[in-house]
Every structure is written in C-alpha cells, then in structure tokens.
Amino acid sequence: MAPLRISFLIRSVYDLLTSNANLVRWGKKDDSTCPLCQGRQTTEHVLSSCKVALSQGRYTWRHNRVLQELASVISTAKGETHPSSTSSTVFTTEGGVKKWHGGSFPINTHRKVCSTAATIGWFQQTSLI
C-alpha cells in the first residue's frame, strides 16, 4: 500500500484529518461548519454523512469508481478488454461555484487476481448506472 494511503488510513481512524471541526479544535479556524450543508464538518461527515453530498451523488460516484476499477482488474485478468468510463462529474456549491471535477484519476493498485477464474466457469457482469 502506498505511503500516502497508509497515512490517510491512520489519520482517518484516529480522526486526525484536516476537517473543519479539527481545524477549530487545533485553533487554526473559527468555523467548523460544512460548506455544503452547514452541519458540523467532522471526518465522518466528510467521508459518509453529508446529506448534500449524498443528494448530489458524490458518495455514489466514489463507490462506482471503486467498482469500475475492480471490473477492470477482473477483465484484465480474464484477458478481456473493459471500456473505461470517459464521462465525468462536476460538483458545485449551491451558488454554482465549481468545487471539484470528478472523472478519471490514476488509481495505483496491486493487481493480483486468480488466473483460474475463466477455467472454472466464472463470469463477470458489470452494471453501473
């Protein structure tokens, strides 16, 4: 696992990521609210609890990117070609300010998949809506 991923994992487990709530706790900021929903922006809130991010499909997009990567790895291991998604998602604030442009980004993974999957009759069906 890449060092930055390990660092992120450890800091998220111990609630040491730079959320607005932590910045207030550390004396670096005065406001702990989420810019999207005005709730308290904790690590948990950012990663999975913001109602606005949920309604905008941000968590679904992240989930689907993981599934697309898994489908690609399995297809590659089976010797098939898997079309990559060229569509992108643009997230904006309520005022229309572009905050983040989703789309393709490099995902470095260790690709080790059982090569006997095709010989024992496994098949892959991928449907991301």
HUTALIN-V27801 format. One record per backbone hydrogen bond with DSSP energy under -1.0 kcal/mol. CO is the residue of the C=O (numbers start at 1). NH is the residue of the N-H. Records with the same first field share a line. If there is no record, write none. Layout:
CO=NH, NH
//
This chain:
2=6
3=7
4=8
5=9
6=10
7=11
8=12
9=13
10=14
11=16
12=15
17=19
19=23
20=24
21=25
22=26
23=28, 29
24=27
32=41
34=38
39=34
40=42
41=21
42=46
43=47
44=48
45=49, 50
50=54
51=55
52=56
53=58
54=57
57=61
58=62
59=63
60=64
61=65
62=66
63=67
64=68
65=69
66=70
67=71
68=72
69=73
70=74
71=75
72=76
73=77
74=78
75=80
76=79
89=102
91=99, 100
93=96
97=93
100=91
110=112
114=117
116=120
117=122
//
